[in-house]
């Protein structure tokens, strides 16, 4: 099973991963704030993920892990 995980404590909420997701299943959390004071990225529907890893490639802080 494909799985995407985020190190939400270090995500700065830049939104680059959101902009490149072909399935549009990554969003910035509206109800969460991490230790750094940012709204971290999160996945809305793990089942729709195709494990393309575009999100992980774009992340400047390497907070995204994609497992195929």
C-alpha positions in Angstrom: 0.0 0.0 0.0 1.2 3.5 -0.8 1.7 5.8 2.1 2.7 9.5 2.4 3.7 10.8 5.8 4.7 14.3 6.9 7.0 15.4 9.7 4.5 18.0 10.8 6.6 19.4 13.6 9.1 20.8 11.1 6.8 21.7 8.2 6.8 25.4 7.5 3.6 25.4 5.5 5.1 26.8 2.3 2.5 25.0 0.2 4.8 23.8 -2.6 3.7 20.2 -2.1 0.1 21.3 -2.3 0.7 22.9 -5.7 2.3 19.9 -7.3 0.0 17.1 -6.2 -1.7 15.7 -9.3 -4.5 14.2 -7.2 -5.0 17.4 -5.2 -5.1 15.5 -1.9 -2.5 17.5 0.0 -3.7 20.6 1.9 -2.4 22.9 4.6 -4.1 22.1 7.9 -6.7 24.7 8.9 -7.1 23.5 12.5 -3.5 22.6 13.4 -0.5 24.6 14.3 2.9 23.0 14.8 5.7 23.9 17.3 7.0 26.5 14.9 3.7 28.2 14.6 2.9 27.1 11.0 -0.1 25.2 9.5 1.5 22.0 8.4 0.7 20.1 5.2 -1.4 16.9 5.5 -3.0 14.4 3.2 -6.8 14.2 2.9 -7.3 10.8 1.3 -4.4 8.3 1.5 -6.3 5.9 -0.7 -6.1 8.3 -3.7 -2.3 8.7 -3.5 -0.4 7.3 -6.5 3.0 7.6 -4.8 4.4 9.8 -7.5 6.6 11.6 -4.9 6.2 15.0 -6.6 5.4 16.4 -3.1 8.6 15.0 -1.5 10.7 16.2 -4.4 9.4 19.8 -4.1 9.6 20.0 -0.3 12.6 22.2 0.6 12.8 20.9 4.2 12.5 17.1 3.3 9.5 16.6 5.7 7.6 14.2 3.3 8.2 10.5 3.1 6.6 8.4 0.3 6.4 4.7 0.6 5.4 2.5 -2.4 
